[in-house]
């Protein structure tokens, strides 16, 4: 088990992987902030990130992280959004736009297909390119 220092409060805690980026107390506080932002967005669907951040006293960076994690999403037809990490297109949630997701999916599918096995040459005992030893 790995012990780390919490970025929020500085206390030591047992790090269990990417699901625990902070100590339990800070994780609980972050989850409460998330729920507060979620409720605010539900009550004010047309609000932009800056407005949500100001009214809920949450950082814009944290809200964008939740949008990238697909925990929050912008309303359909919203003029605000975040940028696709690949092409820069405006998206409502996640990291990539549908076009880039499709391209990556195709790329992964092509990469996972096995290349045909090379044909084996019949073994010739007297191959001229190989070193041979004579029995004594």
Backbone bond lengths (Angstrom), bond angles and torsions (degrees), N, CA, C in turn:
res aa  C-N    CA-C-N  psi(-1)  N-CA   C-N-CA  omega(-1)  CA-C   N-CA-C  phi
1 X - - - 1.445 - - 1.527 108.49 -
2 X 1.296 116.35 136.82 1.460 122.25 -177.61 1.530 109.72 -99.17
3 X 1.325 116.00 138.82 1.460 121.67 177.55 1.515 107.78 -107.14
4 X 1.332 116.36 131.90 1.467 121.70 179.27 1.518 110.36 -130.60
5 X 1.312 113.71 163.95 1.457 120.94 175.79 1.523 108.14 -94.38
6 X 1.321 117.60 130.82 1.464 122.72 -178.81 1.528 109.73 -67.88
7 X 1.316 116.73 132.97 1.475 121.28 178.25 1.524 111.96 -69.80
8 X 1.309 116.00 -26.16 1.467 120.19 -177.61 1.511 113.62 -78.90
9 X 1.349 116.32 -51.19 1.467 119.69 -173.48 1.527 113.72 -117.11
10 X 1.328 117.53 -12.62 1.455 120.82 178.53 1.514 114.73 88.73
11 X 1.325 118.90 -4.50 1.461 121.78 -179.72 1.524 110.20 -74.57
12 X 1.343 115.76 154.10 1.458 121.13 175.60 1.524 109.56 -80.81
13 X 1.327 115.50 143.83 1.460 120.54 177.72 1.517 109.36 -149.63
14 X 1.327 117.13 161.65 1.463 122.40 177.89 1.518 108.96 -79.50
15 X 1.325 115.90 114.06 1.460 121.62 179.82 1.528 108.58 -82.51
16 X 1.328 115.81 122.83 1.460 120.89 -177.99 1.524 112.58 -111.45
17 X 1.308 117.58 13.87 1.459 121.38 179.37 1.517 111.02 119.38
18 X 1.339 115.78 -173.55 1.470 120.74 -176.21 1.526 114.63 -59.90
19 X 1.318 117.36 -17.01 1.464 119.28 179.45 1.521 111.96 -77.51
20 X 1.325 117.83 -10.92 1.463 121.89 179.02 1.524 110.43 -125.73
21 X 1.335 118.65 71.59 1.465 120.41 -178.37 1.523 113.72 -76.04
22 X 1.340 117.77 -5.17 1.462 121.84 -178.52 1.527 108.68 -148.57
23 X 1.333 115.76 172.99 1.465 120.40 179.48 1.536 109.78 -67.72
24 X 1.325 117.61 162.16 1.472 119.95 -178.69 1.529 113.81 -55.68
25 X 1.336 118.21 -39.08 1.471 120.36 -179.68 1.528 111.14 -64.78
26 X 1.334 116.83 -43.85 1.471 120.30 179.25 1.520 111.24 -70.19
27 X 1.347 117.34 -35.04 1.465 120.58 176.90 1.527 110.36 -63.34
28 X 1.339 116.22 -39.91 1.462 120.38 178.12 1.530 110.54 -64.75
29 X 1.339 116.58 -42.31 1.470 120.69 178.52 1.527 110.77 -64.26
30 X 1.362 116.88 -39.64 1.469 120.90 178.52 1.524 110.66 -64.48
31 X 1.321 116.47 -40.80 1.462 120.56 179.89 1.528 110.64 -65.92
32 X 1.325 117.33 -37.40 1.466 120.91 176.64 1.528 110.17 -64.95
33 X 1.348 117.78 -40.55 1.472 121.69 176.66 1.519 110.21 -62.26
34 X 1.353 115.54 -41.87 1.459 120.07 179.30 1.525 110.41 -60.25
35 X 1.325 117.10 -47.04 1.459 120.92 179.91 1.523 111.19 -62.38
36 X 1.333 116.69 -38.17 1.465 121.35 177.72 1.533 110.20 -63.61
37 X 1.326 117.16 -44.86 1.474 121.13 178.28 1.523 110.82 -64.15
38 X 1.318 115.92 -42.34 1.464 121.06 -179.72 1.532 110.56 -60.08
39 X 1.323 117.05 -45.24 1.463 121.42 178.20 1.531 110.96 -64.07
40 X 1.328 116.50 -41.70 1.464 120.55 179.94 1.527 110.30 -62.03
41 X 1.313 116.36 -43.87 1.476 120.52 -179.80 1.525 109.96 -66.48
42 X 1.315 117.39 -38.27 1.469 120.97 178.10 1.535 110.57 -62.49
43 X 1.346 116.28 -39.45 1.465 120.72 -179.72 1.526 112.77 -79.84
44 X 1.337 117.57 -24.89 1.471 123.41 -178.13 1.528 109.65 -130.01
45 X 1.339 118.28 72.97 1.468 120.79 -173.05 1.531 114.74 -64.10
46 X 1.299 119.57 -20.82 1.456 121.16 -178.57 1.520 114.12 -92.38
47 X 1.326 117.87 2.32 1.465 121.24 -176.99 1.526 110.63 -71.92
48 X 1.346 115.01 143.23 1.453 119.00 176.61 1.532 109.85 -90.39
49 X 1.328 115.89 174.82 1.469 120.73 -175.55 1.525 111.34 -59.34
50 X 1.311 115.81 -44.06 1.471 119.95 -177.53 1.533 110.89 -60.50
51 X 1.313 116.75 -43.97 1.459 121.43 -179.62 1.535 110.98 -65.25
52 X 1.319 116.89 -43.26 1.466 121.17 178.25 1.528 109.41 -61.74
53 X 1.330 116.86 -44.18 1.464 121.44 -179.27 1.524 111.22 -62.28
54 X 1.330 117.04 -44.05 1.467 120.74 -179.13 1.531 111.48 -65.89
55 X 1.319 116.46 -46.86 1.461 120.28 -174.47 1.527 113.52 -73.89
56 X 1.333 117.89 -25.70 1.462 120.46 179.71 1.527 112.33 -104.05
57 X 1.316 116.53 0.25 1.467 122.59 -178.81 1.528 111.23 54.84
58 X 1.323 114.55 47.73 1.460 123.14 177.96 1.519 107.83 -120.78
59 X 1.328 117.75 149.72 1.462 119.73 -179.97 1.528 110.49 -74.67
60 X 1.320 115.43 148.04 1.467 121.36 177.12 1.527 108.96 -61.64
61 X 1.334 116.07 -37.99 1.466 120.99 179.45 1.530 110.92 -58.78
62 X 1.317 117.11 -42.79 1.465 121.34 -179.29 1.528 110.54 -66.30
63 X 1.325 117.09 -41.99 1.472 120.45 178.83 1.519 110.21 -63.56
64 X 1.335 117.37 -43.19 1.468 120.43 178.11 1.522 110.93 -62.68
65 X 1.328 117.19 -36.71 1.469 120.20 177.83 1.521 109.88 -62.90
66 X 1.328 117.70 -43.47 1.459 120.50 179.06 1.521 111.25 -64.67
67 X 1.328 117.65 -34.71 1.465 120.79 176.96 1.525 109.45 -68.03
68 X 1.330 117.89 -43.23 1.469 121.57 178.54 1.535 111.36 -63.11
69 X 1.335 116.26 -35.25 1.465 120.85 177.96 1.529 111.67 -76.85
70 X 1.310 117.04 -3.36 1.468 125.09 -178.50 1.522 112.01 65.27
71 X 1.318 116.41 27.45 1.463 120.52 173.08 1.524 109.62 -85.21
72 X 1.324 116.40 -28.84 1.467 122.58 175.40 1.519 108.10 -123.44
73 X 1.331 115.74 153.48 1.454 120.00 177.03 1.520 109.13 -142.93
74 X 1.312 115.83 152.40 1.461 120.71 175.32 1.520 108.27 -82.48
75 X 1.323 116.62 153.03 1.459 121.53 -179.71 1.526 110.30 -67.61
76 X 1.333 115.99 148.79 1.467 121.26 175.46 1.521 109.31 -56.73
77 X 1.314 116.99 136.60 1.456 121.49 179.75 1.521 113.37 79.95
78 X 1.312 117.10 4.98 1.457 121.25 179.84 1.524 109.97 -68.76
79 X 1.321 115.94 142.52 1.467 119.90 178.37 1.523 111.14 -81.48
80 X 1.330 117.49 -15.76 1.467 120.76 177.75 1.521 109.81 -97.22
81 X 1.286 114.80 156.30 1.456 120.94 178.52 1.513 108.61 -175.34
82 X 1.307 115.27 -174.21 1.453 120.74 174.93 1.517 108.09 -118.27
83 X 1.307 116.85 168.64 1.459 121.07 -175.13 1.521 110.98 -92.69
84 X 1.319 115.45 142.07 1.458 122.25 172.30 1.530 106.98 -62.80
85 X 1.311 117.46 133.59 1.457 121.21 -178.02 1.522 112.80 -69.39
86 X 1.318 117.15 -15.75 1.448 120.48 -178.59 1.533 112.70 -95.90
87 X 1.337 116.13 -53.66 1.465 119.13 -173.63 1.524 114.17 -111.66
88 X 1.330 118.22 -12.23 1.460 121.30 178.50 1.518 115.14 87.75
89 X 1.326 117.80 3.99 1.467 120.73 178.48 1.523 109.82 -67.08
90 X 1.316 116.81 152.77 1.465 121.57 179.31 1.524 109.58 -76.51
91 X 1.348 116.15 129.62 1.460 121.73 179.42 1.521 109.58 -129.52
92 X 1.319 116.80 161.30 1.458 122.06 -177.07 1.520 112.99 -90.28
93 X 1.324 117.31 -27.80 1.463 121.24 -179.99 1.517 109.54 -162.49
94 X 1.317 117.06 161.71 1.460 121.85 177.34 1.515 112.73 88.24
95 X 1.317 115.35 -162.93 1.463 121.03 -177.47 1.520 113.08 -110.48
96 X 1.337 116.80 -26.84 1.459 120.29 -174.34 1.523 111.05 -131.13
97 X 1.336 115.87 150.70 1.460 121.68 177.02 1.535 109.04 -74.84
98 X 1.323 118.61 163.45 1.474 120.70 -179.37 1.530 113.22 -56.98
99 X 1.338 117.60 -37.39 1.466 119.72 -179.79 1.522 111.49 -64.63
100 X 1.327 116.66 -45.34 1.462 120.15 -179.96 1.527 110.93 -67.42
101 X 1.337 117.35 -36.98 1.460 120.43 176.56 1.523 110.27 -60.71
102 X 1.344 116.11 -43.27 1.460 120.46 -179.90 1.523 110.40 -63.75
103 X 1.340 116.55 -44.20 1.477 119.99 179.55 1.526 110.85 -61.26
104 X 1.336 116.71 -42.69 1.469 120.02 179.48 1.522 110.58 -65.74
105 X 1.325 115.96 -39.85 1.459 120.18 179.43 1.527 110.05 -61.30
106 X 1.327 116.41 -44.28 1.463 120.52 178.81 1.527 110.89 -64.69
107 X 1.316 116.04 -41.58 1.460 120.71 179.29 1.529 111.18 -62.45
108 X 1.334 116.75 -43.99 1.456 120.32 178.71 1.526 110.70 -66.19
109 X 1.324 117.06 -39.03 1.464 120.69 179.92 1.523 110.14 -64.01
110 X 1.334 116.49 -42.15 1.467 120.17 179.00 1.524 111.28 -67.02
111 X 1.318 116.70 -37.53 1.459 120.29 -179.42 1.517 111.58 -69.90
112 X 1.329 116.63 -30.76 1.461 119.52 -177.37 1.524 112.70 -79.82
113 X 1.315 116.56 -17.10 1.468 118.57 177.44 1.518 108.14 -69.90
114 X 1.305 115.20 137.36 1.455 119.20 -179.18 1.521 110.41 -77.86
115 X 1.308 113.90 138.81 1.464 118.87 172.93 1.526 107.07 -74.59
116 X 1.323 116.56 145.33 1.464 117.84 179.88 1.527 110.17 -61.06
117 X 1.302 115.51 141.30 1.463 120.55 -179.50 1.526 109.33 -66.13
118 X 1.319 117.25 139.06 1.466 118.96 179.00 1.528 110.00 -66.89
119 X 1.305 114.52 145.04 1.459 119.16 -179.75 1.520 109.19 -69.15
120 X 1.308 114.61 136.13 1.452 118.80 179.03 1.513 109.28 -84.33
121 X 1.343 114.79 135.65 1.455 120.06 177.39 1.520 108.32 -79.99
122 X 1.281 116.25 143.21 1.466 117.39 176.16 1.528 109.05 -63.00
123 X 1.314 115.11 137.97 1.459 119.17 -177.83 1.519 109.23 -74.39
124 X 1.303 114.26 125.07 1.455 121.35 178.90 1.517 107.31 -110.37
125 X 1.289 117.26 123.88 1.452 120.72 -176.45 1.513 112.16 -63.95
126 X 1.290 118.91 -26.45 1.456 121.96 -175.24 1.523 111.07 -110.96
127 X 1.300 115.69 48.10 1.463 120.23 178.32 1.521 107.68 -69.39
128 X 1.316 117.17 125.65 1.472 120.99 -174.07 1.527 113.03 -73.07
129 X 1.315 118.49 -15.56 1.454 121.01 -178.57 1.515 113.38 -88.22
130 X 1.292 118.56 -2.53 1.457 122.00 -176.72 1.522 110.78 -107.08
131 X 1.309 113.80 151.43 1.450 119.39 177.42 1.528 107.95 -79.70
132 X 1.334 115.25 138.84 1.458 120.26 179.95 1.522 109.20 -123.98
133 X 1.287 114.01 145.35 1.465 120.18 176.67 1.520 108.78 -113.19
134 X 1.306 115.25 139.17 1.451 119.95 178.40 1.512 109.26 -93.73
135 X 1.311 115.22 140.42 1.464 119.13 177.48 1.518 108.74 -71.47
136 X 1.274 118.95 145.05 1.454 122.69 179.88 1.479 110.92 -97.09
